[in-house]
């Protein structure tokens, strides 16, 4: 047996308007989260943060910089690294062992 609900045109219009507004708000929240993620990835970080990401010492980071493995940016005497470039410099290594 089917249930039939009768609503006026004004009520239907209000229901649709509310549903669309909720959908738009949800999309705005998702968009804001994506923008925040992009901003975090494009952030400039200091060498201590690079060491934490790569799990290496500061001299190792200096060597990577000297060899051109990672790029860096200088503001006056301070050196910064782009988080996204540090993450992209990581390469997946797979090895096959023949025993």
Z-matrix of the N, CA and C atoms (Angstrom, degrees):
N
C 1 1.431
C 2 1.528 1 109.47
N 3 1.293 2 117.61 1 131.59
C 4 1.460 3 122.51 2 -178.18
C 5 1.517 4 110.86 3 -92.33
N 6 1.320 5 114.64 4 140.80
C 7 1.457 6 119.96 5 174.09
C 8 1.510 7 108.27 6 -95.40
N 9 1.286 8 116.35 7 131.33
C 10 1.456 9 121.61 8 179.12
C 11 1.524 10 107.74 9 -112.26
N 12 1.317 11 114.38 10 127.86
C 13 1.460 12 120.24 11 178.84
C 14 1.518 13 107.63 12 -112.37
N 15 1.274 14 115.49 13 127.13
C 16 1.453 15 120.22 14 179.61
C 17 1.523 16 108.84 15 -101.33
N 18 1.324 17 115.28 16 126.10
C 19 1.456 18 120.59 17 175.11
C 20 1.510 19 108.58 18 -133.59
N 21 1.287 20 114.66 19 155.78
C 22 1.459 21 119.05 20 -179.42
C 23 1.526 22 110.05 21 -79.67
N 24 1.286 23 116.03 22 166.84
C 25 1.460 24 121.55 23 177.67
C 26 1.517 25 111.89 24 -60.78
N 27 1.312 26 117.90 25 -37.36
C 28 1.463 27 122.61 26 179.73
C 29 1.523 28 110.52 27 -66.91
N 30 1.352 29 116.25 28 -40.62
C 31 1.465 30 120.05 29 178.85
C 32 1.528 31 110.90 30 -66.15
N 33 1.336 32 116.74 31 -41.52
C 34 1.462 33 121.18 32 177.79
C 35 1.523 34 110.35 33 -62.30
N 36 1.311 35 115.70 34 -43.62
C 37 1.463 36 120.80 35 179.32
C 38 1.525 37 110.38 36 -60.50
N 39 1.343 38 117.37 37 -42.63
C 40 1.458 39 121.49 38 179.92
C 41 1.534 40 110.87 39 -67.17
N 42 1.329 41 118.52 40 -39.64
C 43 1.467 42 121.52 41 177.56
C 44 1.528 43 111.52 42 -62.30
N 45 1.318 44 116.14 43 -43.81
C 46 1.461 45 120.53 44 179.53
C 47 1.521 46 110.08 45 -65.87
N 48 1.332 47 117.09 46 -42.99
C 49 1.461 48 120.95 47 -179.91
C 50 1.533 49 110.67 48 -61.15
N 51 1.325 50 116.85 49 -43.25
C 52 1.465 51 121.53 50 179.55
C 53 1.526 52 110.82 51 -63.91
N 54 1.328 53 116.76 52 -44.08
C 55 1.462 54 120.28 53 -179.86
C 56 1.522 55 111.04 54 -63.30
N 57 1.313 56 117.49 55 -41.63
C 58 1.466 57 121.43 56 179.93
C 59 1.534 58 110.20 57 -66.62
N 60 1.320 59 118.12 58 -42.15
C 61 1.463 60 121.14 59 179.15
C 62 1.526 61 111.04 60 -62.93
N 63 1.331 62 116.85 61 -41.12
C 64 1.473 63 120.01 62 177.61
C 65 1.522 64 110.80 63 -63.83
N 66 1.325 65 116.81 64 -40.32
C 67 1.466 66 120.77 65 177.44
C 68 1.518 67 111.92 66 -62.79
N 69 1.313 68 116.56 67 -42.13
C 70 1.471 69 121.16 68 179.00
C 71 1.523 70 110.52 69 -64.89
N 72 1.326 71 117.47 70 -42.82
C 73 1.467 72 121.05 71 178.20
C 74 1.524 73 111.22 72 -61.42
N 75 1.322 74 116.95 73 -41.18
C 76 1.469 75 120.53 74 177.77
C 77 1.526 76 110.94 75 -62.93
N 78 1.317 77 117.36 76 -40.70
C 79 1.462 78 120.78 77 177.99
C 80 1.527 79 111.27 78 -65.12
N 81 1.325 80 117.30 79 -37.29
C 82 1.468 81 120.71 80 178.41
C 83 1.523 82 110.62 81 -64.16
N 84 1.326 83 117.01 82 -40.92
C 85 1.462 84 121.20 83 179.31
C 86 1.523 85 110.01 84 -63.53
N 87 1.330 86 117.21 85 -44.58
C 88 1.464 87 121.50 86 178.62
C 89 1.519 88 110.31 87 -62.63
N 90 1.330 89 117.44 88 -43.38
C 91 1.464 90 122.07 89 -179.74
C 92 1.533 91 110.58 90 -63.42
N 93 1.336 92 116.99 91 -42.05
C 94 1.463 93 120.47 92 178.68
C 95 1.522 94 111.20 93 -62.40
N 96 1.330 95 117.50 94 -40.05
C 97 1.465 96 121.24 95 178.44
C 98 1.525 97 110.73 96 -64.20
N 99 1.331 98 116.95 97 -41.50
C 100 1.469 99 120.42 98 178.82
C 101 1.521 100 110.61 99 -64.78
N 102 1.322 101 117.74 100 -41.55
C 103 1.462 102 121.01 101 178.80
C 104 1.520 103 110.72 102 -63.14
N 105 1.328 104 116.52 103 -40.14
C 106 1.459 105 120.23 104 179.30
C 107 1.520 106 110.36 105 -64.48
N 108 1.323 107 117.71 106 -40.82
C 109 1.454 108 121.60 107 178.25
C 110 1.519 109 110.40 108 -62.65
N 111 1.318 110 117.59 109 -42.89
C 112 1.461 111 121.61 110 179.24
C 113 1.518 112 109.64 111 -63.35
N 114 1.319 113 118.02 112 -42.78
C 115 1.459 114 120.91 113 179.94
C 116 1.521 115 110.97 114 -62.60
N 117 1.330 116 117.48 115 -40.10
C 118 1.455 117 120.75 116 179.49
C 119 1.521 118 111.24 117 -64.59
N 120 1.341 119 117.25 118 -38.98
C 121 1.455 120 120.56 119 -179.75
C 122 1.522 121 112.50 120 -70.76
N 123 1.314 122 118.37 121 -28.25
C 124 1.452 123 121.80 122 -179.25
C 125 1.528 124 112.56 123 -92.06
N 126 1.311 125 117.29 124 6.12
C 127 1.458 126 121.40 125 -177.89
C 128 1.527 127 110.70 126 -70.20
N 129 1.319 128 114.91 127 148.27
C 130 1.462 129 121.15 128 174.50
C 131 1.522 130 107.80 129 -89.87
N 132 1.311 131 116.20 130 132.64
C 133 1.458 132 120.56 131 -176.22
C 134 1.522 133 110.30 132 -125.59
N 135 1.324 134 115.47 133 158.01
C 136 1.466 135 121.91 134 179.93
C 137 1.531 136 109.57 135 -86.67
N 138 1.300 137 115.46 136 172.09
C 139 1.462 138 121.35 137 -175.93
C 140 1.526 139 112.22 138 -62.62
N 141 1.340 140 116.83 139 -32.39
C 142 1.470 141 118.76 140 179.96
C 143 1.523 142 111.22 141 -63.02
N 144 1.333 143 116.81 142 -38.80
C 145 1.460 144 120.81 143 177.78
C 146 1.527 145 110.72 144 -68.84
N 147 1.331 146 116.87 145 -37.98
C 148 1.473 147 121.03 146 177.17
C 149 1.525 148 109.60 147 -61.58
N 150 1.318 149 116.54 148 -42.50
C 151 1.470 150 120.84 149 178.19
C 152 1.521 151 111.19 150 -59.93
N 153 1.328 152 116.67 151 -40.37
C 154 1.465 153 120.35 152 179.19
C 155 1.524 154 111.43 153 -66.82
N 156 1.323 155 116.38 154 -42.03
C 157 1.472 156 120.31 155 -178.79
C 158 1.520 157 110.29 156 -65.14
N 159 1.332 158 116.44 157 -47.50
C 160 1.462 159 121.11 158 -175.88
C 161 1.533 160 113.05 159 -85.49
N 162 1.333 161 115.58 160 -12.57
C 163 1.473 162 121.61 161 -177.65
C 164 1.532 163 111.41 162 56.82
N 165 1.334 164 113.58 163 50.37
C 166 1.463 165 121.40 164 177.88
C 167 1.521 166 108.70 165 -134.93
N 168 1.318 167 116.51 166 171.79
C 169 1.464 168 121.45 167 179.40
C 170 1.535 169 110.49 168 -85.40
N 171 1.322 170 115.63 169 168.74
C 172 1.464 171 119.96 170 178.56
C 173 1.520 172 112.53 171 -63.00
N 174 1.340 173 119.25 172 -42.09
C 175 1.472 174 117.90 173 176.54
C 176 1.542 175 113.05 174 -58.97
N 177 1.321 176 116.52 175 -34.00
C 178 1.473 177 119.16 176 177.23
C 179 1.527 178 110.51 177 -64.37
N 180 1.338 179 116.60 178 -41.72
C 181 1.471 180 120.49 179 178.44
C 182 1.524 181 109.38 180 -63.60
N 183 1.334 182 117.70 181 -41.43
C 184 1.474 183 120.53 182 177.04
C 185 1.528 184 110.48 183 -60.20
N 186 1.327 185 117.42 184 -41.10
C 187 1.469 186 121.00 185 178.37
C 188 1.520 187 111.41 186 -65.16
N 189 1.326 188 117.55 187 -42.80
C 190 1.469 189 120.95 188 178.00
C 191 1.524 190 110.33 189 -61.13
N 192 1.330 191 115.28 190 -39.67
C 193 1.465 192 120.28 191 178.96
C 194 1.523 193 110.49 192 -65.89
N 195 1.320 194 116.57 193 -44.79
C 196 1.461 195 121.81 194 -178.51
C 197 1.531 196 111.30 195 -63.32
N 198 1.351 197 116.46 196 -38.02
C 199 1.464 198 121.49 197 -179.76
C 200 1.529 199 112.63 198 -80.21
N 201 1.337 200 117.06 199 -7.89
C 202 1.458 201 120.30 200 179.76
C 203 1.521 202 113.71 201 83.46
N 204 1.311 203 117.20 202 13.86
C 205 1.464 204 120.81 203 179.59
C 206 1.524 205 110.33 204 -71.41
N 207 1.332 206 116.14 205 -38.24
C 208 1.465 207 120.10 206 175.51
C 209 1.524 208 108.46 207 -125.46
N 210 1.317 209 115.18 208 145.58
C 211 1.461 210 119.58 209 179.78
C 212 1.531 211 109.10 210 -94.69
N 213 1.317 212 115.82 211 161.31
C 214 1.461 213 120.93 212 -178.00
C 215 1.518 214 109.91 213 -144.29
N 216 1.313 215 114.97 214 165.88
C 217 1.455 216 122.70 215 -178.84
C 218 1.516 217 108.23 216 -130.54
N 219 1.302 218 115.99 217 142.86
C 220 1.455 219 120.60 218 -176.66
C 221 1.535 220 108.88 219 -118.63
N 222 1.325 221 114.49 220 133.09
C 223 1.460 222 121.34 221 171.88
C 224 1.516 223 105.45 222 -124.73
N 225 1.310 224 115.88 223 104.10
C 226 1.459 225 120.08 224 -173.03
C 227 1.519 226 108.35 225 65.76
N 228 1.326 227 116.14 226 -122.41
C 229 1.459 228 120.10 227 179.15
C 230 1.530 229 112.16 228 -97.20
N 231 1.336 230 116.57 229 -5.82
C 232 1.466 231 120.49 230 -177.70
C 233 1.522 232 110.81 231 -87.29
N 234 1.312 233 115.34 232 144.01
C 235 1.464 234 121.48 233 -179.13
C 236 1.524 235 108.34 234 -114.88
N 237 1.341 236 115.45 235 134.46
C 238 1.456 237 121.65 236 179.09
C 239 1.524 238 109.57 237 -129.00
N 240 1.316 239 114.35 238 160.67
C 241 1.460 240 121.92 239 179.57
C 242 1.521 241 107.47 240 -129.97
N 243 1.334 242 116.65 241 146.48
C 244 1.447 243 120.52 242 176.58
C 245 1.521 244 108.75 243 -85.67
N 246 1.320 245 116.86 244 125.89
C 247 1.457 246 121.30 245 -178.17
C 248 1.533 247 111.58 246 -54.80
N 249 1.327 248 117.18 247 -44.15
C 250 1.470 249 120.19 248 -178.10
C 251 1.525 250 111.64 249 -63.19
N 252 1.339 251 117.33 250 -35.62
C 253 1.464 252 120.48 251 179.31
C 254 1.526 253 111.34 252 -72.22
N 255 1.324 254 116.65 253 -34.71
C 256 1.466 255 120.05 254 177.01
C 257 1.524 256 109.23 255 -65.22
N 258 1.326 257 116.50 256 -45.84
C 259 1.463 258 120.27 257 -179.91
C 260 1.527 259 111.58 258 -65.20
N 261 1.331 260 117.10 259 -36.57
C 262 1.465 261 119.16 260 -179.51
C 263 1.529 262 111.96 261 -75.37
N 264 1.333 263 117.11 262 -18.34
C 265 1.464 264 119.15 263 179.23
C 266 1.530 265 111.69 264 -76.31
N 267 1.317 266 116.34 265 -16.30
C 268 1.462 267 119.85 266 176.95
C 269 1.517 268 108.96 267 -72.08
N 270 1.309 269 116.61 268 135.13
C 271 1.458 270 121.20 269 -179.96
C 272 1.511 271 109.16 270 -120.90
N 273 1.310 272 115.45 271 141.41
C 274 1.451 273 119.82 272 176.87
C 275 1.521 274 108.28 273 -79.72
N 276 1.305 275 115.34 274 130.25
C 277 1.453 276 121.07 275 -178.76
C 278 1.522 277 107.96 276 -117.48
N 279 1.308 278 115.42 277 127.49
C 280 1.458 279 119.86 278 175.08
C 281 1.504 280 107.95 279 -121.11
N 282 1.311 281 115.89 280 138.22
C 283 1.454 282 120.45 281 -179.17
C 284 1.516 283 108.89 282 -126.68
N 285 1.296 284 116.06 283 143.93
C 286 1.448 285 121.80 284 175.23
C 287 1.517 286 107.78 285 -108.07
N 288 1.295 287 114.54 286 131.96
C 289 1.464 288 119.31 287 177.93
C 290 1.518 289 108.27 288 -108.89
N 291 1.302 290 114.78 289 130.48
C 292 1.468 291 120.61 290 175.20
C 293 1.514 292 107.79 291 -107.58
N 294 1.292 293 115.64 292 112.01
C 295 1.467 294 119.65 293 178.74
C 296 1.491 295 110.84 294 -108.05
